[in-house]
Every structure is written in C-alpha cells, then in structure tokens.
C-alpha cells in the first residue's frame, strides 16, 4: 500500500484525528533500506509508547508527559527519561485517588491539582520561557487533552435539550422594546428607576454533574452527584449602570443552611447589601417567599432611595424587567406586587428571548460565572498546596478535597464578593442595556 493510500484509509476511519496527516510524514515512518518496506524502529517505538511520547525539548505541549520520551540525538535515536516524570506521576496518583473516592473531577478541579502540584514540586515549570516566548499555564484545553491522552479518561455528563429561541424572536423583542418605551415615556421613568433582574445558578463545584474517569467505564459513581450542591443568585442592574445588592438562596429551611458569619469576606459582602437566605424548601431555587423578600429588602428600598436622590415623589413609577418564569408571572405574585408595591411596573421579557433581550443574561451573567469559576479554582489550588506543604502528611498519603456542603457554602461568600467586584462596572452595564434595547441579538 502506498503512503497516499495509507493516509486515505486512516482519514476514512477517523478524519478528525488524521486530517492533518500527509504522505511525506508516512514516508518518514517507513524504512526502505531492505528488500521490503517496513515500519522503522523509531516509528514502532513511538507506537509502543502511545500517548506517552513527547520531545523533552518541546514547548508547552511537551512539558508534562509520563513515562518515556523519544527524540532524536544527532543522527540516531535515543530513549530518555521524560520531562518532570515525578510531577506527572504525582498528578496521576492524586487524580486516581480522588476518583477512587468518587469525587467529582471537573476541568477546573484537575487544573487546580496541576497548578498546586507544580507549585509544590517544580515551580520553575510555570516560569520557564519557551522558544516562542510563551510560558506553561496548564490551560483548560491542555488539561482536557492531557486527560484524554495520558490518563485515557473521558468526560461523562448528563445532557438536556437547550432552550429554543422562537422563530419570530425579532418581532417579540421589538414589541417588548415598544412596551418599555411607552411606560418610560408616559410615566417619566428616569434611568435610575429601570431595573433588570435575573436568577442564575452558582455551582459549589463548577461542573459537578460531570466527571472525568476511565474511557468506556460503565459505572461512574459520583459523590454528591444526586445532591442539590448549588445556590441561586438573583442579580440586578439599573439602566444608569448601578449594580444592586445580590440575593443568594441556599437549600434549607433555616439560617443554619446559609453561610457562616465567620466565612472569609462575610462582612465585606454584607456591606454591599447582599442578602443570604434559605429557600425554605428542599431546593435552592427562588420561590414566592424569596421573591417577596427580594422586593421588600432590596428592590423597593433601592427605588425609594433613588427617588429621594432625584427629588421625585413617592408616587413616581419605576420599571422592573424580569423573565416569564412561572413564579414571576403567577397571579399570586403579580397580585401581591399590585397590592404591596403599586408604583413598580412589571415588564416581562418574551419567552425564549432572554439570551438576546435580557441585559443580565446577555452580558452580566457570563463574567459573573467566570468569576465564580476562577474563585473556585483558587480555593482548590490553595487547599492542595496546604496539604502538600503539611509536614505531618506522609509521602504516600493521597490528597483529599473537602467537598462537604458546609465548607463549600462558606467558600461561596468569597466567590460572591469577588463576583460583585467583577461586575460592578457601570460602563459594562450601560453597554449591555444599550445593546438589548437598541440591537437585541447583536451583542
């Protein structure tokens, strides 16, 4: 079979893997010195090494490999020890230990283990500058490839159908904008009194409904996989760029289900006016009681304060834009709003259009969630580094991640504090609201 035919056959079997392969590469793998072409010793050895092959002098991709690496020395070949094998083996042992304990392993968690182990054992890995000027960062894409290749692991995750955007979404959004414009004009509503709110999920372990484990494994036990290990954050912004205090809702029926007052940055978060509340149910989602609490303790006081600052009468109307979630549009909630807060006009984002017409959903939630993810990663690195530095810990003792709900709940206070500082950006808020009102779907 010719080199060209080999390439064609490989691409026919797995195009994504072999799409960059060409016949000249195949020619380099073939030894034609004998009477009959054969695979060269170098190619056979690399095939034997499989996913462990690497060039110790390579850039970021070759920094961490496991057992042996094959590279050329002068005119011949030589098998030498791989780059930082002790670091690689330590990472592999920690990951295997965590999986044996059914701990959820997300890319964020694994990356935290990478960074912590490198900082403890070989910090120069992160400082070394490669030929292209880059440094090793253990990016999420690198971690995924490393897990697929070195560990032969794959990600297991439950999936569900995504929300479908209606075909006439542009017409629905245009009508929504006209309704807002009418209310703002007729009631002389200033930007300070136009607020958009949106609930978002904050995972205690980002991606805890999925984990990395052996490819092809039929049974994938997961500690905490069937628990409600998350909280709800109700984020609100005003049209003049202000970020309102966040309401965070935790599963439980008493204050004991909320973070401890001794949690890091608890008092910093409280100074922002943040409201930490138990759901009063077995879930962490907003409900009639928590929505009323938000209006009474955050939204209405904000509107009253702004009216005073603007020298407006208490009877001045305000506009509150929310999505068409069942609790929001229920007769019970709307009747309560009319009775208790008649100056607040409810404006509903069209169903299925929150991704293009709701400011919080379009441009606020993403940086908020990225901040939560980054804070979680920092906690993982800190926790692992502390264990690695613990002199009382034996060399063979595995790393343990504290996945207790109480611990994660207390850590969420710092995550909320960091997220608040991230999205408390008036220029960002104004820009997002402008896009949603003027050009929905184009931001």
C-alpha positions in Angstrom: 0.0 0.0 0.0 1.4 3.4 -0.9 1.8 6.3 1.5 -1.0 8.2 -0.1 -3.3 5.1 0.2 -2.4 4.8 3.9 -3.3 8.4 4.6 -6.6 8.0 2.7 -7.5 4.8 4.7 -6.7 6.5 8.1 -8.7 9.6 7.3 -11.6 7.4 6.2 -11.6 5.6 9.5 -11.1 8.7 11.7 -11.0 12.0 9.8 -10.7 14.3 12.8 -7.7 12.5 14.2 -5.8 12.2 10.9 -7.0 15.2 8.9 -3.5 16.9 9.2 -1.6 13.7 8.2 0.2 13.8 4.8 2.1 11.2 2.8 5.5 12.7 3.4 5.0 12.1 7.1 4.2 8.5 6.4 7.3 8.2 4.2 9.4 9.3 7.2 8.0 6.4 9.2 8.9 3.7 6.6 12.3 2.0 6.4 13.0 1.2 2.8 16.6 0.1 3.3 15.8 -3.6 3.0 14.3 -5.6 0.2 10.8 -4.9 1.5 9.5 -1.7 3.1 8.8 -1.9 6.8 7.9 0.4 9.7 11.1 2.0 11.1 12.3 1.1 14.6 11.6 4.7 15.6 8.0 4.6 14.4 7.4 1.2 16.1 8.9 2.5 19.4 6.7 5.6 19.3 3.7 3.5 18.6 4.6 1.4 21.6 4.8 4.4 23.8 1.5 5.6 22.5 0.1 8.7 24.3 3.3 9.0 26.4 5.5 10.1 23.5 7.0 13.6 23.7 10.0 15.7 22.9 11.7 16.9 26.2 12.8 20.0 24.3 9.3 20.8 23.1 7.2 23.8 24.1 4.1 23.8 26.3 2.7 20.6 24.8 5.8 18.7 25.8 6.2 20.0 29.4 4.3 17.2 31.1 4.5 13.6 29.8 4.5 10.4 31.7 7.0 7.6 31.2 9.4 7.7 28.3 10.0 10.3 25.6 11.6 9.6 22.2 13.6 12.2 20.5 16.5 12.4 18.0 20.1 12.8 19.2 22.5 13.7 16.4 21.8 11.2 13.6 20.4 8.4 15.7 17.6 7.9 18.3 17.7 7.7 22.0 15.1 6.9 24.6 15.5 9.2 27.7 13.5 10.0 30.8 10.6 12.3 30.2 10.2 15.9 31.4 9.3 16.0 35.1 8.1 12.4 35.5 7.8 12.8 39.3 5.4 15.6 38.8 3.4 13.7 36.3 3.2 10.6 38.4 2.2 12.7 41.5 -0.7 14.3 39.5 -1.8 10.9 38.2 -1.8 9.4 41.7 -3.8 12.2 43.1 -6.4 12.0 40.3 -6.7 8.2 40.7 -7.1 8.6 44.4 -9.9 11.2 44.1 -11.7 9.0 41.6 -11.5 6.0 43.9 -13.2 8.2 46.4 -16.0 9.0 43.9 -15.0 12.7 44.0 -16.3 14.8 41.0 -13.4 15.8 38.8 -14.0 18.8 36.6 -11.5 20.5 34.4 -11.4 23.3 36.9 -10.6 20.8 39.7 -8.0 19.0 37.7 -6.3 22.2 36.6 -6.2 23.2 40.3 -4.4 19.9 41.1 -2.0 20.6 38.2 -1.1 24.1 39.4 -0.8 23.1 43.1 1.4 20.1 42.4 3.7 22.1 40.1 4.0 25.0 42.6 4.9 22.5 45.3 7.3 20.3 43.4 8.7 22.1 40.3 7.6 25.8 40.3 10.1 26.6 37.5 7.7 24.8 35.1 5.5 27.8 35.3 8.4 30.3 34.9 10.3 28.7 32.1 10.0 30.6 28.8 9.7 28.5 25.6 11.2 29.3 22.2 8.0 31.1 21.1 8.1 33.3 24.2 5.2 31.6 26.0 5.1 30.1 29.4 3.3 27.0 30.6 -0.2 27.9 32.0 -1.9 24.5 32.2 -4.8 25.9 30.2 -8.1 24.1 30.3 -7.6 22.9 26.7 -4.2 21.4 27.7 -5.8 19.7 30.7 -8.5 18.1 28.5 -6.0 16.8 26.0 -3.8 15.5 28.8 -6.7 13.7 30.5 -7.7 12.1 27.1 -4.2 11.2 26.2 -2.1 10.4 29.3 -4.9 9.2 31.5 -7.1 7.7 28.8 -10.1 9.4 30.5 -13.2 10.9 29.1 -15.9 13.2 30.4 -19.3 11.8 31.4 -22.1 14.2 31.6 -25.9 14.2 31.5 -27.4 16.4 28.8 -30.7 18.1 28.2 -32.3 20.0 25.3 -31.3 23.6 25.2 -34.0 26.4 25.3 -35.3 27.0 21.8 -35.4 30.6 20.6 -38.8 31.3 18.8 -38.7 31.9 15.1 -40.3 35.3 15.5 -38.0 36.4 18.3 -37.1 39.7 16.5 -40.8 40.7 16.4 -41.3 39.7 20.0 -38.2 41.7 21.1 -39.4 44.8 19.1 -42.8 44.7 20.8 -41.1 44.3 24.2 -38.9 47.4 23.5 -42.0 49.4 22.4 -43.8 48.4 25.7 -40.8 49.6 27.7 -40.6 52.9 25.7 -44.2 53.5 26.2 -44.0 53.0 30.0 -40.8 55.1 30.3 -42.4 58.0 28.3 -45.8 58.0 29.9 -44.6 57.7 33.4 -41.4 59.8 33.0 -39.2 57.0 34.3 -35.6 58.0 34.7 -32.7 55.5 34.0 -32.2 55.1 37.8 -35.7 53.6 38.1 -35.4 51.0 35.3 -34.0 47.7 36.7 -33.5 44.2 35.2 -33.1 41.2 37.4 -32.3 37.6 36.6 -31.7 34.4 38.6 -28.6 32.3 37.8 -27.2 29.1 39.3 -24.0 29.1 41.2 -22.4 25.6 41.4 -20.4 24.8 44.6 -18.2 22.7 42.3 -18.5 24.0 38.7 -19.5 21.0 36.5 -20.3 18.8 39.5 -22.8 16.8 37.4 -20.0 15.5 35.3 -16.6 14.0 36.0 -13.5 12.6 34.2 -13.0 8.9 34.5 -11.8 5.9 32.5 -12.9 5.9 28.9 -15.6 3.3 28.4 -16.4 2.9 32.2 -20.0 1.7 32.5 -20.4 2.6 36.2 -19.4 6.1 37.2 -20.2 6.7 40.9 -20.1 10.3 42.0 -20.0 11.6 45.5 -22.7 14.3 45.8 -23.9 13.7 42.3 -27.5 13.4 43.3 -27.5 16.3 45.8 -28.5 19.9 45.3 -25.0 21.3 45.5 -25.6 24.8 44.3 -27.2 28.1 45.1 -29.2 30.6 43.3 -28.1 34.2 42.8 -30.5 36.9 41.9 -28.5 39.6 40.1 -30.0 43.1 39.3 -28.7 46.1 37.4 -30.2 49.5 36.7 -30.2 51.4 33.4 -27.8 54.0 34.7 -25.1 51.4 35.3 -25.7 50.6 39.0 -25.3 47.0 40.4 -28.0 46.3 43.1 -27.2 44.0 46.0 -27.3 40.3 45.2 -29.7 37.9 46.8 -28.2 34.4 47.3 -30.5 31.5 48.1 -29.4 28.2 49.6 -31.2 24.9 50.1 -32.7 24.6 53.6 -35.3 25.8 56.0 -33.4 27.9 58.5 -30.5 30.3 58.8 -28.2 27.3 59.5 -28.5 26.5 55.8 -26.8 29.8 55.0 -23.0 30.5 55.1 -21.4 31.1 58.5 -20.8 34.7 59.7 -17.2 33.6 60.1 -16.8 32.8 56.4 -14.0 34.7 54.6 -15.2 38.1 53.3 -18.6 37.7 55.0 -18.6 41.3 56.4 -17.3 42.7 53.1 -20.2 41.1 51.3 -22.7 42.3 53.9 -21.5 45.9 53.3 -22.7 45.6 49.7 -26.2 44.9 51.0 -26.1 41.3 49.8 -28.9 39.1 51.1 -28.1 35.5 52.1 -31.3 33.5 52.6 -32.5 29.9 53.0 -35.0 28.8 50.4 -37.4 27.3 53.0 -37.6 24.2 50.7 -35.6 21.2 49.6 -34.3 23.1 46.6 -32.1 26.2 46.1 -34.4 27.9 43.6 -36.3 31.2 44.1 -39.9 30.9 45.1 -42.8 33.1 46.2 -41.3 33.9 49.6 -37.8 34.6 48.4 -39.0 36.8 45.6 -41.1 38.8 48.0 -38.1 39.1 50.3 -36.0 40.4 47.4 -38.6 43.1 46.6 -39.1 44.2 50.2 -35.4 44.2 51.2 -33.5 45.1 48.0 -35.6 46.3 45.1 -38.2 48.6 46.8 -35.6 50.2 49.1 -33.3 50.9 46.1 -36.2 52.6 44.2 -37.1 54.7 47.3 -33.5 55.8 47.8 -33.2 56.8 44.2 -36.4 58.8 44.3 -35.2 60.8 47.2 -31.8 61.4 45.5 -33.7 62.6 42.3 -36.2 64.7 44.4 -39.1 62.7 43.0 -42.4 62.0 44.9 -43.0 58.5 46.4 -45.8 58.0 43.8 -43.2 58.1 41.0 -43.4 54.9 38.9 -40.5 52.5 38.4 -40.0 49.8 35.8 -38.8 46.2 36.7 -37.9 43.9 33.8 -37.9 40.2 34.6 -38.3 36.9 32.6 -41.5 34.9 32.3 -40.6 32.3 34.9 -43.7 30.7 36.4 -43.3 32.4 39.8 -42.8 35.8 38.2 -45.9 35.6 36.1 -48.1 33.8 38.6 -51.3 35.6 39.7 -50.2 35.2 43.3 -47.0 37.2 42.7 -48.5 39.8 40.4 -51.4 40.5 42.7 -49.1 40.8 45.6 -46.9 43.3 43.7 -50.0 45.4 42.8 -51.2 45.5 46.4 -47.8 46.0 48.2 -45.8 47.9 45.6 -48.2 49.6 43.2 -45.5 52.0 41.9 -43.4 49.2 40.4 -44.4 48.3 36.9 -43.7 44.7 35.9 -42.2 44.2 32.4 -41.7 40.6 31.1 -39.0 39.6 28.7 -40.6 37.5 25.9 -40.3 33.7 26.5 -37.2 32.2 24.8 -35.7 35.6 24.2 -33.7 36.1 27.4 -30.5 35.3 25.6 -30.9 38.3 23.3 -33.1 40.7 25.1 -32.4 40.4 28.9 -29.4 42.6 29.9 -28.4 40.3 32.9 -28.5 37.2 30.7 -26.7 38.8 27.7 -23.7 40.4 29.3 -23.7 40.2 33.1 -24.1 36.5 34.0 -21.1 35.4 31.9 -18.4 37.5 33.7 -20.2 36.7 37.0 -20.0 32.9 36.4 -16.4 33.2 35.2 -15.5 35.0 38.4 -17.2 32.2 40.4 -15.2 29.6 38.5 -12.0 31.5 39.0 -12.6 31.8 42.7 -13.3 28.0 43.0 -10.1 27.3 41.2 -8.1 29.5 43.6 -9.6 27.6 46.6 -8.7 24.2 45.0 -5.1 25.3 44.5 -4.8 26.8 48.0 -6.3 23.6 49.6 -4.0 21.3 47.7 -0.8 23.4 48.3 -1.6 23.5 52.0 -1.8 19.7 52.1 1.4 19.2 50.1 3.3 21.5 52.4 1.9 19.8 55.5 5.0 18.1 57.1 2.7 15.7 59.1 1.5 14.3 55.8 3.2 11.1 54.6 4.5 10.8 51.1 2.0 8.2 50.0 -1.0 9.8 51.7 -3.5 10.9 49.0 -4.7 14.4 48.5 -8.3 14.9 49.9 -10.6 17.7 48.6 -13.1 18.9 51.2 -16.4 18.6 49.3 -18.6 18.9 52.4 -21.6 21.1 51.7 -20.9 23.3 54.7 -17.4 24.0 53.6 -18.4 24.9 50.0 -21.3 27.0 51.3 -18.9 29.1 53.4 -16.5 29.5 50.5 -19.3 30.8 48.3 -19.2 34.0 50.3 -15.8 34.9 48.9 -16.9 33.9 45.5 -19.9 36.2 45.7 -17.7 39.0 47.0 -15.2 38.6 44.1 -18.1 38.3 41.5 -19.6 41.5 42.9 -16.4 43.4 42.3 -16.1 41.9 38.8 -19.5 43.0 37.5 -19.7 46.3 39.5 -18.8 48.1 36.3 -21.2 50.9 35.3 -19.8 51.1 31.7 -20.3 47.4 31.2 -23.8 47.5 32.5 -24.8 50.6 30.4 -23.3 49.0 27.2 -25.2 45.7 27.7 -28.5 47.5 28.4 -28.0 49.7 25.3 -27.5 46.7 23.1 -30.5 44.8 24.5 -32.8 47.8 23.9 -31.4 49.1 20.6 -30.0 46.0 18.9 -31.2 42.8 20.6 -29.3 39.7 19.3 -26.3 41.6 18.0 -24.2 41.8 21.2 
